[in-house]
């Protein structure tokens, strides 16, 4: 029976409150539901913006995709797409609207023409490989976003590696034309970019960038295709840093001190749409015996709670009782602002010497029905 004889408004209200993973299965219920879930972009974006809780996503041992609910600690595991199998494991990911932009590197052939670029929706299990103009290089860097007046107009930004020279050249890939073009975006090649400290928020990309004297947040606006310094960033020379989206329209910055200290600081911006943007310290976490070193260099995902807690899915190194072998333990932590560990769940373990390629511990991800752009 088409629509199960329910008013369309009621159907939408029911489906808005249904997890994306279930909606994918509901497409076979009837033609009306299938059209709503598969083709109605209004419904897709409203479900994403108003009703989709955040998740963590990570690639485990280059053969499985793990997606975790940071609240419950429950995670699912599915096979990785064929495109990401050896010799092209995923080495870096960034998220936009439920779409993952993935850089994949062939570590068996050294540095050079060894890179694949792909856009992937893990829920829909759809993937698109992006062809370069000539080739991609292992030291190219990328970002993803969209035009503010046409949200489904997704674009990819490429920083082109030029044989050891500073990054000067940038290219844009526009899905609507399926082509690359060079742009003059005014990128300052003198900036020392923290390439791994990047996040896509509301269609724009953000990075931490440094000079000899200051630290800033650099934005690339995909609507006008230019770079802009949006605010100063707290300066931590001896700390590791990580950016994430906070509350949908802000940026959170998590730092953890190096050396003997494990002190953590959490900073939050005001809304990125405000005329003047700045960071405000949200809270500190002082070193305690139980406070883990989050090892931000392994690219963990983290989420900042409104009650001043940190949920992080990260990697730690240790031993198992009775075994001298070192292991990597992929662990979910829930840390309160006093340094107490409220939750600690080991989700996977592997021998430390069983390391091949870069370690992507996890990143924040919002599952969605948004189709991979053709």
C-alpha positions as CSV (number, residue, x, y, z in Angstrom):
1,X,0.0,0.0,0.0
2,X,1.6,3.2,-1.2
3,X,2.7,5.4,1.8
4,X,1.0,2.9,4.2
5,X,-2.0,5.3,4.0
6,X,-0.3,7.9,6.2
7,X,-0.3,11.6,5.5
8,X,3.0,12.7,4.0
9,X,3.6,15.2,6.8
10,X,3.3,12.4,9.4
11,X,5.5,10.1,7.4
12,X,8.2,12.8,7.3
13,X,8.1,13.4,11.0
14,X,8.5,9.7,11.6
15,X,11.4,9.3,9.2
16,X,13.1,12.4,10.5
17,X,13.5,10.7,13.9
18,X,14.7,7.4,12.3
19,X,18.5,6.8,12.2
20,X,20.0,7.0,8.7
21,X,21.1,3.3,8.8
22,X,17.5,2.3,9.2
23,X,16.2,4.7,6.5
24,X,18.4,3.0,4.0
25,X,16.6,-0.3,4.7
26,X,13.2,1.5,4.6
27,X,13.6,2.5,0.9
28,X,12.0,-0.8,-0.1
29,X,8.9,-0.2,2.0
30,X,7.0,1.7,-0.8
31,X,7.6,4.0,-3.8
32,X,6.7,7.1,-1.8
33,X,9.2,6.4,1.0
34,X,11.9,5.4,-1.6
35,X,11.5,8.8,-3.4
36,X,11.6,10.7,-0.1
37,X,14.7,8.9,1.2
38,X,16.6,8.6,-2.1
39,X,15.6,11.7,-4.2
40,X,14.2,14.5,-2.0
41,X,17.2,16.7,-1.2
42,X,15.1,18.9,1.1
43,X,14.3,15.8,3.3
44,X,18.0,14.6,3.1
45,X,19.5,17.9,4.3
46,X,16.8,18.5,7.0
47,X,17.4,15.0,8.4
48,X,21.2,15.7,8.4
49,X,21.0,19.1,10.0
50,X,18.3,18.6,12.6
51,X,18.2,14.9,13.4
52,X,21.6,13.2,12.8
53,X,23.8,12.6,15.9
54,X,27.5,12.5,15.4
55,X,29.5,9.4,15.1
56,X,33.2,8.4,15.1
57,X,34.6,6.6,12.0
58,X,37.9,4.9,11.5
59,X,39.6,2.4,9.2
60,X,40.9,-0.6,11.1
61,X,43.9,-2.6,9.7
62,X,43.1,-1.4,6.2
63,X,40.2,-3.9,5.8
64,X,37.3,-2.8,8.0
65,X,35.2,0.3,8.6
66,X,34.3,0.9,12.2
67,X,31.6,3.5,13.1
68,X,30.9,4.3,16.8
69,X,28.3,6.0,18.8
70,X,30.3,8.2,21.2
71,X,27.5,8.2,23.8
72,X,27.0,4.5,24.1
73,X,30.4,3.2,22.9
74,X,28.6,0.8,20.6
75,X,30.2,0.3,17.2
76,X,29.6,-1.5,14.0
77,X,32.1,-3.0,11.6
78,X,31.7,-3.5,7.9
79,X,34.2,-4.5,5.1
80,X,36.1,-1.7,3.6
81,X,35.3,-0.8,-0.1
82,X,37.3,-2.6,-2.6
83,X,38.9,0.6,-3.8
84,X,40.6,1.1,-0.4
85,X,42.2,-2.3,-0.3
86,X,45.9,-2.9,-0.6
87,X,48.0,-1.3,-2.2
88,X,45.9,1.8,-1.7
89,X,44.9,2.1,2.0
90,X,43.3,5.3,3.2
91,X,45.9,7.6,4.7
92,X,43.8,10.7,5.4
93,X,40.1,11.6,5.6
94,X,38.0,14.7,6.1
95,X,34.2,14.9,6.5
96,X,31.5,17.1,4.8
97,X,27.7,16.4,5.0
98,X,28.2,12.7,5.5
99,X,30.7,12.5,2.6
100,X,34.2,11.4,3.3
101,X,37.0,12.8,1.2
102,X,39.8,10.2,1.3
103,X,43.4,10.3,0.2
104,X,44.8,6.8,-0.5
105,X,48.5,6.1,-0.9
106,X,50.3,3.1,-2.4
107,X,53.2,2.6,0.2
108,X,54.8,-0.2,-1.8
109,X,56.2,2.1,-4.5
110,X,57.7,5.0,-2.5
111,X,56.9,8.6,-3.0
112,X,55.5,9.9,-6.2
113,X,52.6,9.0,-8.4
114,X,51.1,6.8,-5.7
115,X,47.8,8.5,-4.7
116,X,44.1,7.9,-5.3
117,X,41.5,10.5,-4.3
118,X,37.9,9.4,-3.5
119,X,34.6,10.7,-2.2
120,X,32.7,8.1,-0.2
121,X,29.4,7.8,1.6
122,X,29.9,5.0,4.2
123,X,26.2,4.5,4.9
124,X,25.1,4.3,1.2
125,X,28.3,2.3,0.5
126,X,28.9,4.4,-2.6
127,X,32.3,5.7,-3.7
128,X,33.6,7.9,-6.6
129,X,37.3,8.0,-7.6
130,X,38.4,11.5,-8.6
131,X,40.7,11.6,-11.7
132,X,43.6,14.2,-11.6
133,X,44.5,16.5,-14.4
134,X,47.8,14.7,-14.7
135,X,48.6,12.9,-11.4
136,X,48.3,13.3,-7.7
137,X,51.4,13.4,-5.5
138,X,51.8,12.0,-2.0
139,X,52.5,15.5,-0.6
140,X,49.4,17.0,-2.1
141,X,46.8,18.2,0.4
142,X,43.0,18.6,0.0
143,X,39.8,20.1,1.4
144,X,36.1,19.7,0.6
145,X,33.2,22.1,0.8
146,X,30.3,23.6,-1.2
147,X,28.9,26.8,-2.6
148,X,26.7,28.5,0.0
149,X,23.9,29.2,-2.5
150,X,23.8,25.7,-3.9
151,X,24.6,23.2,-1.1
152,X,24.8,20.2,-3.5
153,X,27.5,22.0,-5.5
154,X,30.4,20.2,-3.8
155,X,34.0,21.1,-4.6
156,X,37.4,19.8,-3.8
157,X,40.4,22.0,-3.1
158,X,43.9,20.7,-3.9
159,X,47.2,22.2,-2.8
160,X,49.6,21.1,-5.5
161,X,53.0,19.8,-4.4
162,X,55.8,21.2,-6.6
163,X,59.0,19.3,-6.0
164,X,60.0,20.7,-2.7
165,X,58.9,24.3,-3.4
166,X,56.5,26.1,-1.1
167,X,52.8,25.4,-1.8
168,X,51.7,28.1,-4.2
169,X,49.4,26.5,-6.8
170,X,45.9,25.5,-6.0
171,X,43.2,23.7,-8.0
172,X,39.5,23.2,-7.7
173,X,37.5,20.2,-8.7
174,X,33.8,20.9,-9.3
175,X,31.6,17.9,-9.4
176,X,29.0,19.6,-11.6
177,X,31.6,19.9,-14.4
178,X,33.6,16.9,-13.4
179,X,36.8,18.8,-14.1
180,X,39.8,20.5,-12.4
181,X,40.8,24.1,-12.9
182,X,43.7,26.2,-11.5
183,X,42.7,29.1,-9.3
184,X,44.4,32.2,-8.0
185,X,43.1,32.2,-4.4
186,X,45.7,34.4,-2.7
187,X,47.3,31.6,-0.7
188,X,50.3,32.8,1.4
189,X,53.1,30.3,0.6
190,X,55.0,31.5,3.7
191,X,52.5,30.0,6.1
192,X,53.5,26.9,8.0
193,X,50.3,24.8,7.6
194,X,49.2,22.2,10.1
195,X,47.7,20.1,7.3
196,X,46.3,17.4,9.6
197,X,44.6,20.1,11.8
198,X,41.8,20.7,9.4
199,X,38.0,20.6,9.5
200,X,35.1,21.3,7.1
201,X,32.3,23.4,8.6
202,X,29.2,24.8,6.8
203,X,30.8,24.3,3.4
204,X,34.2,25.9,4.1
205,X,37.6,24.4,5.1
206,X,39.6,25.5,8.1
207,X,43.3,24.9,9.0
208,X,45.7,25.9,11.7
209,X,48.5,27.9,10.2
210,X,51.6,29.4,11.8
211,X,54.2,32.1,11.2
212,X,57.3,32.7,13.3
213,X,55.3,34.9,15.6
214,X,51.7,33.9,15.5
215,X,49.2,31.2,15.0
216,X,45.9,31.7,13.0
217,X,42.9,29.9,11.7
218,X,42.9,30.0,7.9
219,X,39.7,29.6,6.0
220,X,39.0,28.7,2.4
221,X,35.6,29.9,1.2
222,X,34.3,27.6,-1.5
223,X,31.7,30.2,-2.6
224,X,34.2,32.9,-3.6
225,X,37.2,30.5,-3.8
226,X,39.6,32.6,-1.7
227,X,41.6,32.2,1.5
228,X,41.0,34.4,4.5
229,X,42.5,34.6,8.0
230,X,39.4,34.5,10.3
231,X,41.0,34.8,13.7
232,X,44.1,34.3,15.9
233,X,44.6,30.8,17.3
234,X,46.0,30.2,20.8
235,X,49.7,29.5,20.4
236,X,51.1,26.3,21.8
237,X,54.6,25.6,20.5
238,X,55.1,22.4,22.5
239,X,51.6,21.0,22.2
240,X,49.8,18.8,19.7
241,X,46.6,20.2,18.4
242,X,43.3,19.0,16.8
243,X,40.3,20.8,15.3
244,X,36.7,19.7,15.1
245,X,33.3,21.2,14.5
246,X,31.4,22.2,17.6
247,X,27.6,22.7,17.8
248,X,27.3,22.7,14.0
249,X,28.6,26.2,13.4
250,X,31.7,26.7,15.6
251,X,35.2,25.3,15.8
252,X,36.7,23.5,18.8
253,X,40.4,23.3,19.4
254,X,41.8,20.6,21.7
255,X,45.5,20.7,22.7
256,X,47.5,18.5,24.9
257,X,50.9,19.5,26.3
258,X,54.0,17.6,25.4
259,X,56.8,16.4,27.7
260,X,55.9,15.2,31.2
261,X,52.7,17.1,31.3
262,X,49.5,15.8,29.8
263,X,47.4,18.9,30.5
264,X,44.6,19.4,28.0
265,X,43.0,22.7,27.0
266,X,39.8,23.1,25.1
267,X,38.9,26.3,23.2
268,X,35.7,27.2,21.3
269,X,35.0,29.9,18.8
270,X,31.9,31.9,18.5
271,X,29.7,31.3,15.5
272,X,31.7,31.3,12.2
273,X,29.0,33.4,10.6
274,X,29.7,36.3,13.1
275,X,31.5,39.4,11.8
276,X,34.3,39.0,14.4
277,X,35.5,35.5,15.4
278,X,37.7,34.6,18.3
279,X,38.5,31.7,20.6
280,X,37.4,31.5,24.2
281,X,38.8,28.9,26.6
282,X,36.1,26.4,27.5
283,X,37.9,24.4,30.1
284,X,41.2,22.9,31.2
285,X,41.9,19.3,32.2
286,X,44.9,19.0,34.5
287,X,47.2,16.0,34.5
288,X,46.0,13.2,36.7
289,X,47.3,9.6,37.1
290,X,44.4,8.3,35.0
291,X,44.5,10.9,32.3
292,X,45.6,9.3,29.0
293,X,47.9,10.8,26.5
294,X,45.6,11.2,23.5
295,X,48.5,11.0,21.0
296,X,47.0,13.5,18.7
297,X,49.6,12.8,16.0
298,X,47.7,9.6,15.3
299,X,44.7,11.7,14.3
300,X,42.1,10.7,16.9
301,X,38.5,11.9,16.7
302,X,37.2,13.9,19.7
303,X,33.9,15.4,20.7
304,X,33.4,18.1,23.2
305,X,30.4,17.8,25.5
306,X,28.4,20.8,26.7
307,X,29.1,19.6,30.3
308,X,32.8,20.0,29.8
309,X,33.7,16.5,29.0
310,X,35.8,15.0,26.2
311,X,35.0,11.9,24.3
312,X,38.0,10.7,22.3
313,X,38.6,7.6,20.2
314,X,42.4,7.3,20.0
315,X,45.4,5.0,20.1
316,X,47.5,4.1,23.1
317,X,50.5,1.8,23.3
318,X,50.9,-0.8,26.0
319,X,51.5,-4.5,26.9
320,X,49.3,-7.4,27.8
321,X,49.9,-9.1,31.1
322,X,52.4,-12.0,30.5
323,X,53.4,-10.7,27.0
324,X,56.4,-8.5,26.3
325,X,55.0,-7.6,22.9
326,X,54.0,-3.9,22.5
327,X,50.4,-3.4,21.2
328,X,48.3,-0.5,19.9
329,X,45.0,-0.3,21.8
330,X,42.3,1.7,20.0
331,X,40.4,3.0,22.9
332,X,37.3,5.2,23.5
333,X,37.7,7.6,26.5
334,X,35.2,9.8,28.2
335,X,37.1,12.3,30.2
336,X,35.6,14.8,32.6
337,X,37.0,18.3,33.2
338,X,38.8,17.2,36.4
339,X,40.8,14.6,34.5
340,X,38.7,11.6,35.6
341,X,38.2,8.8,33.1
342,X,34.4,8.1,33.1
343,X,34.6,5.5,30.4
344,X,37.4,3.5,28.8
345,X,36.5,0.9,26.1
346,X,39.1,-0.9,24.0
347,X,37.6,-1.5,20.6
348,X,40.5,-3.1,18.8
349,X,44.1,-4.3,19.4
350,X,47.0,-5.0,17.1
351,X,50.8,-5.7,17.5
352,X,52.7,-2.5,17.3
353,X,55.1,-3.9,14.7
354,X,52.2,-4.8,12.5
355,X,52.1,-1.2,11.3
356,X,51.7,-0.4,7.6
357,X,51.2,3.1,6.4
358,X,49.7,6.0,8.3
359,X,47.5,5.4,11.3
360,X,44.1,7.0,11.1
361,X,42.6,6.6,14.5
362,X,39.3,8.2,13.9
363,X,37.4,11.4,13.0
364,X,34.0,12.9,13.6
365,X,31.4,11.9,11.1
366,X,27.7,12.6,10.5
367,X,26.0,9.8,8.6
368,X,23.7,11.0,5.9
369,X,21.6,10.2,2.9
370,X,23.5,12.6,0.7
371,X,24.4,10.8,-2.5
372,X,28.0,10.8,-3.7
373,X,28.1,13.5,-6.4
374,X,28.4,12.1,-10.0
